[in-house]
């Protein structure tokens, strides 16, 4: 069960932010994704199970994501 303090902190951390821009990039096909994984550009960063829900995280550095950007607003 959420306490007011926990819920307030969660909401503020998630939604009470000012963003300067939003970026959109090219789609990533499975073939591209698996190639970048083999090149260790995309990597697996752990596993956890929170409240029975499996969470696996794949990550890449900012350089990779920035190269995909085609639009900024």
mmCIF file of the N, C-alpha and C atoms, coordinates in Angstrom:
data_MODEL
# 
_entry.id   MODEL 
# 
loop_
_atom_site.group_PDB 
_atom_site.id 
_atom_site.type_symbol 
_atom_site.label_atom_id 
_atom_site.label_alt_id 
_atom_site.label_comp_id 
_atom_site.label_asym_id 
_atom_site.label_entity_id 
_atom_site.label_seq_id 
_atom_site.pdbx_PDB_ins_code 
_atom_site.Cartn_x 
_atom_site.Cartn_y 
_atom_site.Cartn_z 
_atom_site.occupancy 
_atom_site.B_iso_or_equiv 
_atom_site.pdbx_formal_charge 
_atom_site.auth_seq_id 
_atom_site.auth_comp_id 
_atom_site.auth_asym_id 
_atom_site.auth_atom_id 
_atom_site.pdbx_PDB_model_num 
ATOM 1   N N  . UNK A 1 1  ? 0.837  -1.176  0.000   1.00 0.00 ? 1  UNK A N  1 
ATOM 2   C CA . UNK A 1 1  ? 0.000  0.000   0.000   1.00 0.00 ? 1  UNK A CA 1 
ATOM 3   C C  . UNK A 1 1  ? 0.887  1.247   0.000   1.00 0.00 ? 1  UNK A C  1 
ATOM 4   N N  . UNK A 1 2  ? 0.498  2.225   -0.763  1.00 0.00 ? 2  UNK A N  1 
ATOM 5   C CA . UNK A 1 2  ? 1.242  3.479   -0.881  1.00 0.00 ? 2  UNK A CA 1 
ATOM 6   C C  . UNK A 1 2  ? 0.916  4.392   0.288   1.00 0.00 ? 2  UNK A C  1 
ATOM 7   N N  . UNK A 1 3  ? 1.925  4.998   0.851   1.00 0.00 ? 3  UNK A N  1 
ATOM 8   C CA . UNK A 1 3  ? 1.691  6.080   1.803   1.00 0.00 ? 3  UNK A CA 1 
ATOM 9   C C  . UNK A 1 3  ? 1.637  7.383   1.005   1.00 0.00 ? 3  UNK A C  1 
ATOM 10  N N  . UNK A 1 4  ? 1.088  8.429   1.594   1.00 0.00 ? 4  UNK A N  1 
ATOM 11  C CA . UNK A 1 4  ? 1.033  9.726   0.917   1.00 0.00 ? 4  UNK A CA 1 
ATOM 12  C C  . UNK A 1 4  ? 2.441  10.178  0.544   1.00 0.00 ? 4  UNK A C  1 
ATOM 13  N N  . UNK A 1 5  ? 3.374  10.030  1.462   1.00 0.00 ? 5  UNK A N  1 
ATOM 14  C CA . UNK A 1 5  ? 4.749  10.474  1.216   1.00 0.00 ? 5  UNK A CA 1 
ATOM 15  C C  . UNK A 1 5  ? 5.375  9.715   0.052   1.00 0.00 ? 5  UNK A C  1 
ATOM 16  N N  . UNK A 1 6  ? 5.209  8.385   0.020   1.00 0.00 ? 6  UNK A N  1 
ATOM 17  C CA . UNK A 1 6  ? 5.771  7.579   -1.073  1.00 0.00 ? 6  UNK A CA 1 
ATOM 18  C C  . UNK A 1 6  ? 5.127  7.935   -2.409  1.00 0.00 ? 6  UNK A C  1 
ATOM 19  N N  . UNK A 1 7  ? 3.812  8.062   -2.415  1.00 0.00 ? 7  UNK A N  1 
ATOM 20  C CA . UNK A 1 7  ? 3.102  8.378   -3.650  1.00 0.00 ? 7  UNK A CA 1 
ATOM 21  C C  . UNK A 1 7  ? 3.460  9.774   -4.141  1.00 0.00 ? 7  UNK A C  1 
ATOM 22  N N  . UNK A 1 8  ? 3.547  10.735  -3.223  1.00 0.00 ? 8  UNK A N  1 
ATOM 23  C CA . UNK A 1 8  ? 3.914  12.096  -3.602  1.00 0.00 ? 8  UNK A CA 1 
ATOM 24  C C  . UNK A 1 8  ? 5.313  12.139  -4.225  1.00 0.00 ? 8  UNK A C  1 
ATOM 25  N N  . UNK A 1 9  ? 6.254  11.436  -3.621  1.00 0.00 ? 9  UNK A N  1 
ATOM 26  C CA . UNK A 1 9  ? 7.615  11.393  -4.153  1.00 0.00 ? 9  UNK A CA 1 
ATOM 27  C C  . UNK A 1 9  ? 7.636  10.737  -5.532  1.00 0.00 ? 9  UNK A C  1 
ATOM 28  N N  . UNK A 1 10 ? 6.935  9.634   -5.699  1.00 0.00 ? 10 UNK A N  1 
ATOM 29  C CA . UNK A 1 10 ? 6.876  8.928   -6.974  1.00 0.00 ? 10 UNK A CA 1 
ATOM 30  C C  . UNK A 1 10 ? 6.295  9.825   -8.071  1.00 0.00 ? 10 UNK A C  1 
ATOM 31  N N  . UNK A 1 11 ? 5.153  10.472  -7.781  1.00 0.00 ? 11 UNK A N  1 
ATOM 32  C CA . UNK A 1 11 ? 4.491  11.330  -8.767  1.00 0.00 ? 11 UNK A CA 1 
ATOM 33  C C  . UNK A 1 11 ? 5.401  12.502  -9.150  1.00 0.00 ? 11 UNK A C  1 
ATOM 34  N N  . UNK A 1 12 ? 5.987  13.157  -8.154  1.00 0.00 ? 12 UNK A N  1 
ATOM 35  C CA . UNK A 1 12 ? 6.862  14.297  -8.444  1.00 0.00 ? 12 UNK A CA 1 
ATOM 36  C C  . UNK A 1 12 ? 8.089  13.884  -9.240  1.00 0.00 ? 12 UNK A C  1 
ATOM 37  N N  . UNK A 1 13 ? 8.693  12.744  -8.918  1.00 0.00 ? 13 UNK A N  1 
ATOM 38  C CA . UNK A 1 13 ? 9.868  12.279  -9.658  1.00 0.00 ? 13 UNK A CA 1 
ATOM 39  C C  . UNK A 1 13 ? 9.518  11.922  -11.098 1.00 0.00 ? 13 UNK A C  1 
ATOM 40  N N  . UNK A 1 14 ? 8.330  11.386  -11.315 1.00 0.00 ? 14 UNK A N  1 
ATOM 41  C CA . UNK A 1 14 ? 7.959  10.928  -12.651 1.00 0.00 ? 14 UNK A CA 1 
ATOM 42  C C  . UNK A 1 14 ? 7.367  12.030  -13.525 1.00 0.00 ? 14 UNK A C  1 
ATOM 43  N N  . UNK A 1 15 ? 6.530  12.898  -12.949 1.00 0.00 ? 15 UNK A N  1 
ATOM 44  C CA . UNK A 1 15 ? 5.763  13.831  -13.772 1.00 0.00 ? 15 UNK A CA 1 
ATOM 45  C C  . UNK A 1 15 ? 6.065  15.311  -13.530 1.00 0.00 ? 15 UNK A C  1 
ATOM 46  N N  . UNK A 1 16 ? 6.697  15.661  -12.453 1.00 0.00 ? 16 UNK A N  1 
ATOM 47  C CA . UNK A 1 16 ? 6.902  17.070  -12.126 1.00 0.00 ? 16 UNK A CA 1 
ATOM 48  C C  . UNK A 1 16 ? 8.264  17.538  -12.645 1.00 0.00 ? 16 UNK A C  1 
ATOM 49  N N  . UNK A 1 17 ? 8.455  17.392  -13.946 1.00 0.00 ? 17 UNK A N  1 
ATOM 50  C CA . UNK A 1 17 ? 9.703  17.766  -14.593 1.00 0.00 ? 17 UNK A CA 1 
ATOM 51  C C  . UNK A 1 17 ? 9.415  18.666  -15.789 1.00 0.00 ? 17 UNK A C  1 
ATOM 52  N N  . UNK A 1 18 ? 10.330 19.557  -16.060 1.00 0.00 ? 18 UNK A N  1 
ATOM 53  C CA . UNK A 1 18 ? 10.236 20.400  -17.249 1.00 0.00 ? 18 UNK A CA 1 
ATOM 54  C C  . UNK A 1 18 ? 11.229 19.860  -18.269 1.00 0.00 ? 18 UNK A C  1 
ATOM 55  N N  . UNK A 1 19 ? 10.741 19.616  -19.470 1.00 0.00 ? 19 UNK A N  1 
ATOM 56  C CA . UNK A 1 19 ? 11.595 19.118  -20.536 1.00 0.00 ? 19 UNK A CA 1 
ATOM 57  C C  . UNK A 1 19 ? 11.835 20.230  -21.551 1.00 0.00 ? 19 UNK A C  1 
ATOM 58  N N  . UNK A 1 20 ? 13.030 20.293  -22.069 1.00 0.00 ? 20 UNK A N  1 
ATOM 59  C CA . UNK A 1 20 ? 13.370 21.335  -23.033 1.00 0.00 ? 20 UNK A CA 1 
ATOM 60  C C  . UNK A 1 20 ? 13.080 20.914  -24.461 1.00 0.00 ? 20 UNK A C  1 
ATOM 61  N N  . UNK A 1 21 ? 13.098 19.615  -24.717 1.00 0.00 ? 21 UNK A N  1 
ATOM 62  C CA . UNK A 1 21 ? 12.800 19.138  -26.068 1.00 0.00 ? 21 UNK A CA 1 
ATOM 63  C C  . UNK A 1 21 ? 12.427 17.663  -26.017 1.00 0.00 ? 21 UNK A C  1 
ATOM 64  N N  . UNK A 1 22 ? 11.824 17.223  -27.096 1.00 0.00 ? 22 UNK A N  1 
ATOM 65  C CA . UNK A 1 22 ? 11.534 15.811  -27.275 1.00 0.00 ? 22 UNK A CA 1 
ATOM 66  C C  . UNK A 1 22 ? 12.098 15.413  -28.631 1.00 0.00 ? 22 UNK A C  1 
ATOM 67  N N  . UNK A 1 23 ? 12.684 14.224  -28.693 1.00 0.00 ? 23 UNK A N  1 
ATOM 68  C CA . UNK A 1 23 ? 13.335 13.761  -29.925 1.00 0.00 ? 23 UNK A CA 1 
ATOM 69  C C  . UNK A 1 23 ? 12.678 12.483  -30.411 1.00 0.00 ? 23 UNK A C  1 
ATOM 70  N N  . UNK A 1 24 ? 12.609 12.351  -31.724 1.00 0.00 ? 24 UNK A N  1 
ATOM 71  C CA . UNK A 1 24 ? 12.094 11.146  -32.360 1.00 0.00 ? 24 UNK A CA 1 
ATOM 72  C C  . UNK A 1 24 ? 13.164 10.620  -33.291 1.00 0.00 ? 24 UNK A C  1 
ATOM 73  N N  . UNK A 1 25 ? 13.263 9.299   -33.364 1.00 0.00 ? 25 UNK A N  1 
ATOM 74  C CA . UNK A 1 25 ? 14.304 8.701   -34.180 1.00 0.00 ? 25 UNK A CA 1 
ATOM 75  C C  . UNK A 1 25 ? 13.785 7.649   -35.126 1.00 0.00 ? 25 UNK A C  1 
ATOM 76  N N  . UNK A 1 26 ? 14.698 7.180   -35.939 1.00 0.00 ? 26 UNK A N  1 
ATOM 77  C CA . UNK A 1 26 ? 14.363 6.115   -36.879 1.00 0.00 ? 26 UNK A CA 1 
ATOM 78  C C  . UNK A 1 26 ? 13.939 4.854   -36.121 1.00 0.00 ? 26 UNK A C  1 
ATOM 79  N N  . UNK A 1 27 ? 13.073 4.038   -36.708 1.00 0.00 ? 27 UNK A N  1 
ATOM 80  C CA . UNK A 1 27 ? 12.711 2.775   -36.080 1.00 0.00 ? 27 UNK A CA 1 
ATOM 81  C C  . UNK A 1 27 ? 13.916 1.836   -36.040 1.00 0.00 ? 27 UNK A C  1 
ATOM 82  N N  . UNK A 1 28 ? 13.890 0.907   -35.112 1.00 0.00 ? 28 UNK A N  1 
ATOM 83  C CA . UNK A 1 28 ? 14.950 -0.101  -34.989 1.00 0.00 ? 28 UNK A CA 1 
ATOM 84  C C  . UNK A 1 28 ? 14.320 -1.457  -35.283 1.00 0.00 ? 28 UNK A C  1 
ATOM 85  N N  . UNK A 1 29 ? 14.723 -2.078  -36.364 1.00 0.00 ? 29 UNK A N  1 
ATOM 86  C CA . UNK A 1 29 ? 14.220 -3.414  -36.701 1.00 0.00 ? 29 UNK A CA 1 
ATOM 87  C C  . UNK A 1 29 ? 14.916 -4.456  -35.825 1.00 0.00 ? 29 UNK A C  1 
ATOM 88  N N  . UNK A 1 30 ? 14.377 -5.649  -35.795 1.00 0.00 ? 30 UNK A N  1 
ATOM 89  C CA . UNK A 1 30 ? 15.011 -6.721  -35.040 1.00 0.00 ? 30 UNK A CA 1 
ATOM 90  C C  . UNK A 1 30 ? 16.409 -6.988  -35.562 1.00 0.00 ? 30 UNK A C  1 
ATOM 91  N N  . UNK A 1 31 ? 16.588 -6.975  -36.878 1.00 0.00 ? 31 UNK A N  1 
ATOM 92  C CA . UNK A 1 31 ? 17.912 -7.246  -37.451 1.00 0.00 ? 31 UNK A CA 1 
ATOM 93  C C  . UNK A 1 31 ? 18.947 -6.213  -37.000 1.00 0.00 ? 31 UNK A C  1 
ATOM 94  N N  . UNK A 1 32 ? 18.547 -4.940  -36.983 1.00 0.00 ? 32 UNK A N  1 
ATOM 95  C CA . UNK A 1 32 ? 19.462 -3.891  -36.515 1.00 0.00 ? 32 UNK A CA 1 
ATOM 96  C C  . UNK A 1 32 ? 19.741 -4.084  -35.029 1.00 0.00 ? 32 UNK A C  1 
ATOM 97  N N  . UNK A 1 33 ? 18.681 -4.324  -34.251 1.00 0.00 ? 33 UNK A N  1 
ATOM 98  C CA . UNK A 1 33 ? 18.830 -4.494  -32.805 1.00 0.00 ? 33 UNK A CA 1 
ATOM 99  C C  . UNK A 1 33 ? 19.787 -5.643  -32.485 1.00 0.00 ? 33 UNK A C  1 
ATOM 100 N N  . UNK A 1 34 ? 19.603 -6.793  -33.130 1.00 0.00 ? 34 UNK A N  1 
ATOM 101 C CA . UNK A 1 34 ? 20.443 -7.963  -32.830 1.00 0.00 ? 34 UNK A CA 1 
ATOM 102 C C  . UNK A 1 34 ? 21.884 -7.712  -33.265 1.00 0.00 ? 34 UNK A C  1 
ATOM 103 N N  . UNK A 1 35 ? 22.089 -6.987  -34.370 1.00 0.00 ? 35 UNK A N  1 
ATOM 104 C CA . UNK A 1 35 ? 23.442 -6.655  -34.814 1.00 0.00 ? 35 UNK A CA 1 
ATOM 105 C C  . UNK A 1 35 ? 24.131 -5.756  -33.787 1.00 0.00 ? 35 UNK A C  1 
ATOM 106 N N  . UNK A 1 36 ? 23.411 -4.742  -33.304 1.00 0.00 ? 36 UNK A N  1 
ATOM 107 C CA . UNK A 1 36 ? 23.982 -3.840  -32.292 1.00 0.00 ? 36 UNK A CA 1 
ATOM 108 C C  . UNK A 1 36 ? 24.237 -4.581  -30.981 1.00 0.00 ? 36 UNK A C  1 
ATOM 109 N N  . UNK A 1 37 ? 23.410 -5.558  -30.671 1.00 0.00 ? 37 UNK A N  1 
ATOM 110 C CA . UNK A 1 37 ? 23.636 -6.388  -29.488 1.00 0.00 ? 37 UNK A CA 1 
ATOM 111 C C  . UNK A 1 37 ? 24.913 -7.214  -29.647 1.00 0.00 ? 37 UNK A C  1 
ATOM 112 N N  . UNK A 1 38 ? 25.096 -7.801  -30.822 1.00 0.00 ? 38 UNK A N  1 
ATOM 113 C CA . UNK A 1 38 ? 26.309 -8.585  -31.089 1.00 0.00 ? 38 UNK A CA 1 
ATOM 114 C C  . UNK A 1 38 ? 27.560 -7.696  -31.037 1.00 0.00 ? 38 UNK A C  1 
ATOM 115 N N  . UNK A 1 39 ? 27.421 -6.442  -31.441 1.00 0.00 ? 39 UNK A N  1 
ATOM 116 C CA . UNK A 1 39 ? 28.536 -5.492  -31.405 1.00 0.00 ? 39 UNK A CA 1 
ATOM 117 C C  . UNK A 1 39 ? 28.734 -4.893  -30.009 1.00 0.00 ? 39 UNK A C  1 
ATOM 118 N N  . UNK A 1 40 ? 27.879 -5.290  -29.065 1.00 0.00 ? 40 UNK A N  1 
ATOM 119 C CA . UNK A 1 40 ? 27.917 -4.811  -27.676 1.00 0.00 ? 40 UNK A CA 1 
ATOM 120 C C  . UNK A 1 40 ? 27.613 -3.321  -27.557 1.00 0.00 ? 40 UNK A C  1 
ATOM 121 N N  . UNK A 1 41 ? 26.890 -2.794  -28.532 1.00 0.00 ? 41 UNK A N  1 
ATOM 122 C CA . UNK A 1 41 ? 26.409 -1.415  -28.459 1.00 0.00 ? 41 UNK A CA 1 
ATOM 123 C C  . UNK A 1 41 ? 25.138 -1.384  -27.611 1.00 0.00 ? 41 UNK A C  1 
ATOM 124 N N  . UNK A 1 42 ? 24.268 -2.355  -27.830 1.00 0.00 ? 42 UNK A N  1 
ATOM 125 C CA . UNK A 1 42 ? 23.126 -2.597  -26.956 1.00 0.00 ? 42 UNK A CA 1 
ATOM 126 C C  . UNK A 1 42 ? 23.531 -3.739  -26.041 1.00 0.00 ? 42 UNK A C  1 
ATOM 127 N N  . UNK A 1 43 ? 23.238 -3.590  -24.753 1.00 0.00 ? 43 UNK A N  1 
ATOM 128 C CA . UNK A 1 43 ? 23.652 -4.625  -23.801 1.00 0.00 ? 43 UNK A CA 1 
ATOM 129 C C  . UNK A 1 43 ? 22.558 -4.878  -22.779 1.00 0.00 ? 43 UNK A C  1 
ATOM 130 N N  . UNK A 1 44 ? 22.577 -6.071  -22.239 1.00 0.00 ? 44 UNK A N  1 
ATOM 131 C CA . UNK A 1 44 ? 21.615 -6.477  -21.221 1.00 0.00 ? 44 UNK A CA 1 
ATOM 132 C C  . UNK A 1 44 ? 22.098 -5.972  -19.874 1.00 0.00 ? 44 UNK A C  1 
ATOM 133 N N  . UNK A 1 45 ? 21.214 -5.296  -19.155 1.00 0.00 ? 45 UNK A N  1 
ATOM 134 C CA . UNK A 1 45 ? 21.615 -4.667  -17.897 1.00 0.00 ? 45 UNK A CA 1 
ATOM 135 C C  . UNK A 1 45 ? 20.771 -5.146  -16.727 1.00 0.00 ? 45 UNK A C  1 
ATOM 136 N N  . UNK A 1 46 ? 20.585 -6.418  -16.638 1.00 0.00 ? 46 UNK A N  1 
ATOM 137 C CA . UNK A 1 46 ? 19.986 -6.939  -15.420 1.00 0.00 ? 46 UNK A CA 1 
ATOM 138 C C  . UNK A 1 46 ? 18.575 -7.452  -15.559 1.00 0.00 ? 46 UNK A C  1 
ATOM 139 N N  . UNK A 1 47 ? 18.148 -8.024  -14.474 1.00 0.00 ? 47 UNK A N  1 
ATOM 140 C CA . UNK A 1 47 ? 16.850 -8.657  -14.355 1.00 0.00 ? 47 UNK A CA 1 
ATOM 141 C C  . UNK A 1 47 ? 16.334 -8.393  -12.959 1.00 0.00 ? 47 UNK A C  1 
ATOM 142 N N  . UNK A 1 48 ? 15.062 -8.140  -12.848 1.00 0.00 ? 48 UNK A N  1 
ATOM 143 C CA . UNK A 1 48 ? 14.456 -8.058  -11.530 1.00 0.00 ? 48 UNK A CA 1 
ATOM 144 C C  . UNK A 1 48 ? 13.001 -8.483  -11.640 1.00 0.00 ? 48 UNK A C  1 
ATOM 145 N N  . UNK A 1 49 ? 12.461 -8.848  -10.528 1.00 0.00 ? 49 UNK A N  1 
ATOM 146 C CA . UNK A 1 49 ? 11.053 -9.184  -10.454 1.00 0.00 ? 49 UNK A CA 1 
ATOM 147 C C  . UNK A 1 49 ? 10.449 -8.352  -9.337  1.00 0.00 ? 49 UNK A C  1 
ATOM 148 N N  . UNK A 1 50 ? 9.628  -7.392  -9.709  1.00 0.00 ? 50 UNK A N  1 
ATOM 149 C CA . UNK A 1 50 ? 8.986  -6.518  -8.741  1.00 0.00 ? 50 UNK A CA 1 
ATOM 150 C C  . UNK A 1 50 ? 7.489  -6.802  -8.777  1.00 0.00 ? 50 UNK A C  1 
ATOM 151 N N  . UNK A 1 51 ? 6.949  -7.149  -7.633  1.00 0.00 ? 51 UNK A N  1 
ATOM 152 C CA . UNK A 1 51 ? 5.516  -7.473  -7.531  1.00 0.00 ? 51 UNK A CA 1 
ATOM 153 C C  . UNK A 1 51 ? 5.106  -8.535  -8.544  1.00 0.00 ? 51 UNK A C  1 
ATOM 154 N N  . UNK A 1 52 ? 5.980  -9.517  -8.784  1.00 0.00 ? 52 UNK A N  1 
ATOM 155 C CA . UNK A 1 52 ? 5.678  -10.611 -9.691  1.00 0.00 ? 52 UNK A CA 1 
ATOM 156 C C  . UNK A 1 52 ? 5.817  -10.279 -11.161 1.00 0.00 ? 52 UNK A C  1 
ATOM 157 N N  . UNK A 1 53 ? 6.217  -9.055  -11.488 1.00 0.00 ? 53 UNK A N  1 
ATOM 158 C CA . UNK A 1 53 ? 6.347  -8.651  -12.884 1.00 0.00 ? 53 UNK A CA 1 
ATOM 159 C C  . UNK A 1 53 ? 7.817  -8.690  -13.284 1.00 0.00 ? 53 UNK A C  1 
ATOM 160 N N  . UNK A 1 54 ? 8.124  -9.446  -14.336 1.00 0.00 ? 54 UNK A N  1 
ATOM 161 C CA . UNK A 1 54 ? 9.501  -9.576  -14.799 1.00 0.00 ? 54 UNK A CA 1 
ATOM 162 C C  . UNK A 1 54 ? 9.930  -8.297  -15.488 1.00 0.00 ? 54 UNK A C  1 
ATOM 163 N N  . UNK A 1 55 ? 11.144 -7.863  -15.188 1.00 0.00 ? 55 UNK A N  1 
ATOM 164 C CA . UNK A 1 55 ? 11.699 -6.667  -15.819 1.00 0.00 ? 55 UNK A CA 1 
ATOM 165 C C  . UNK A 1 55 ? 13.114 -6.970  -16.267 1.00 0.00 ? 55 UNK A C  1 
ATOM 166 N N  . UNK A 1 56 ? 13.324 -6.944  -17.542 1.00 0.00 ? 56 UNK A N  1 
ATOM 167 C CA . UNK A 1 56 ? 14.661 -7.068  -18.102 1.00 0.00 ? 56 UNK A CA 1 
ATOM 168 C C  . UNK A 1 56 ? 15.007 -5.759  -18.791 1.00 0.00 ? 56 UNK A C  1 
ATOM 169 N N  . UNK A 1 57 ? 16.214 -5.299  -18.634 1.00 0.00 ? 57 UNK A N  1 
ATOM 170 C CA . UNK A 1 57 ? 16.597 -3.990  -19.164 1.00 0.00 ? 57 UNK A CA 1 
ATOM 171 C C  . UNK A 1 57 ? 17.704 -4.133  -20.194 1.00 0.00 ? 57 UNK A C  1 
ATOM 172 N N  . UNK A 1 58 ? 17.463 -3.609  -21.364 1.00 0.00 ? 58 UNK A N  1 
ATOM 173 C CA . UNK A 1 58 ? 18.503 -3.485  -22.371 1.00 0.00 ? 58 UNK A CA 1 
ATOM 174 C C  . UNK A 1 58 ? 18.827 -2.006  -22.484 1.00 0.00 ? 58 UNK A C  1 
ATOM 175 N N  . UNK A 1 59 ? 20.098 -1.696  -22.618 1.00 0.00 ? 59 UNK A N  1 
ATOM 176 C CA . UNK A 1 59 ? 20.530 -0.304  -22.648 1.00 0.00 ? 59 UNK A CA 1 
ATOM 177 C C  . UNK A 1 59 ? 21.541 -0.097  -23.768 1.00 0.00 ? 59 UNK A C  1 
ATOM 178 N N  . UNK A 1 60 ? 21.757 1.174   -24.082 1.00 0.00 ? 60 UNK A N  1 
ATOM 179 C CA . UNK A 1 60 ? 22.806 1.588   -25.017 1.00 0.00 ? 60 UNK A CA 1 
ATOM 180 C C  . UNK A 1 60 ? 23.256 2.972   -24.575 1.00 0.00 ? 60 UNK A C  1 
ATOM 181 N N  . UNK A 1 61 ? 24.446 3.369   -25.000 1.00 0.00 ? 61 UNK A N  1 
ATOM 182 C CA . UNK A 1 61 ? 24.919 4.688   -24.583 1.00 0.00 ? 61 UNK A CA 1 
ATOM 183 C C  . UNK A 1 61 ? 24.228 5.793   -25.386 1.00 0.00 ? 61 UNK A C  1 
ATOM 184 N N  . UNK A 1 62 ? 24.379 7.025   -24.926 1.00 0.00 ? 62 UNK A N  1 
ATOM 185 C CA . UNK A 1 62 ? 23.701 8.161   -25.565 1.00 0.00 ? 62 UNK A CA 1 
ATOM 186 C C  . UNK A 1 62 ? 24.123 8.357   -27.010 1.00 0.00 ? 62 UNK A C  1 
ATOM 187 N N  . UNK A 1 63 ? 25.356 8.055   -27.342 1.00 0.00 ? 63 UNK A N  1 
ATOM 188 C CA . UNK A 1 63 ? 25.829 8.217   -28.727 1.00 0.00 ? 63 UNK A CA 1 
ATOM 189 C C  . UNK A 1 63 ? 24.954 7.419   -29.687 1.00 0.00 ? 63 UNK A C  1 
ATOM 190 N N  . UNK A 1 64 ? 24.637 6.182   -29.336 1.00 0.00 ? 64 UNK A N  1 
ATOM 191 C CA . UNK A 1 64 ? 23.799 5.331   -30.175 1.00 0.00 ? 64 UNK A CA 1 
ATOM 192 C C  . UNK A 1 64 ? 22.423 5.971   -30.377 1.00 0.00 ? 64 UNK A C  1 
ATOM 193 N N  . UNK A 1 65 ? 21.786 6.398   -29.275 1.00 0.00 ? 65 UNK A N  1 
ATOM 194 C CA . UNK A 1 65 ? 20.450 6.974   -29.376 1.00 0.00 ? 65 UNK A CA 1 
ATOM 195 C C  . UNK A 1 65 ? 20.470 8.284   -30.150 1.00 0.00 ? 65 UNK A C  1 
ATOM 196 N N  . UNK A 1 66 ? 21.482 9.106   -29.903 1.00 0.00 ? 66 UNK A N  1 
ATOM 197 C CA . UNK A 1 66 ? 21.579 10.401  -30.602 1.00 0.00 ? 66 UNK A CA 1 
ATOM 198 C C  . UNK A 1 66 ? 21.726 10.229  -32.106 1.00 0.00 ? 66 UNK A C  1 
ATOM 199 N N  . UNK A 1 67 ? 22.397 9.174   -32.536 1.00 0.00 ? 67 UNK A N  1 
ATOM 200 C CA . UNK A 1 67 ? 22.568 8.929   -33.969 1.00 0.00 ? 67 UNK A CA 1 
ATOM 201 C C  . UNK A 1 67 ? 21.260 8.558   -34.656 1.00 0.00 ? 67 UNK A C  1 
ATOM 202 N N  . UNK A 1 68 ? 20.268 8.120   -33.896 1.00 0.00 ? 68 UNK A N  1 
ATOM 203 C CA . UNK A 1 68 ? 18.971 7.744   -34.462 1.00 0.00 ? 68 UNK A CA 1 
ATOM 204 C C  . UNK A 1 68 ? 18.021 8.938   -34.637 1.00 0.00 ? 68 UNK A C  1 
ATOM 205 N N  . UNK A 1 69 ? 18.315 10.056  -33.990 1.00 0.00 ? 69 UNK A N  1 
ATOM 206 C CA . UNK A 1 69 ? 17.395 11.201  -33.984 1.00 0.00 ? 69 UNK A CA 1 
ATOM 207 C C  . UNK A 1 69 ? 17.232 11.778  -35.395 1.00 0.00 ? 69 UNK A C  1 
ATOM 208 N N  . UNK A 1 70 ? 15.954 11.942  -35.770 1.00 0.00 ? 70 UNK A N  1 
ATOM 209 C CA . UNK A 1 70 ? 15.645 12.568  -37.056 1.00 0.00 ? 70 UNK A CA 1 
ATOM 210 C C  . UNK A 1 70 ? 14.768 13.812  -36.896 1.00 0.00 ? 70 UNK A C  1 
ATOM 211 N N  . UNK A 1 71 ? 14.127 13.985  -35.707 1.00 0.00 ? 71 UNK A N  1 
ATOM 212 C CA . UNK A 1 71 ? 13.298 15.152  -35.455 1.00 0.00 ? 71 UNK A CA 1 
ATOM 213 C C  . UNK A 1 71 ? 13.453 15.588  -34.000 1.00 0.00 ? 71 UNK A C  1 
ATOM 214 N N  . UNK A 1 72 ? 13.449 16.894  -33.802 1.00 0.00 ? 72 UNK A N  1 
ATOM 215 C CA . UNK A 1 72 ? 13.483 17.464  -32.451 1.00 0.00 ? 72 UNK A CA 1 
ATOM 216 C C  . UNK A 1 72 ? 12.426 18.548  -32.365 1.00 0.00 ? 72 UNK A C  1 
ATOM 217 N N  . UNK A 1 73 ? 11.724 18.587  -31.250 1.00 0.00 ? 73 UNK A N  1 
ATOM 218 C CA . UNK A 1 73 ? 10.716 19.624  -31.004 1.00 0.00 ? 73 UNK A CA 1 
ATOM 219 C C  . UNK A 1 73 ? 10.960 20.221  -29.643 1.00 0.00 ? 73 UNK A C  1 
# 
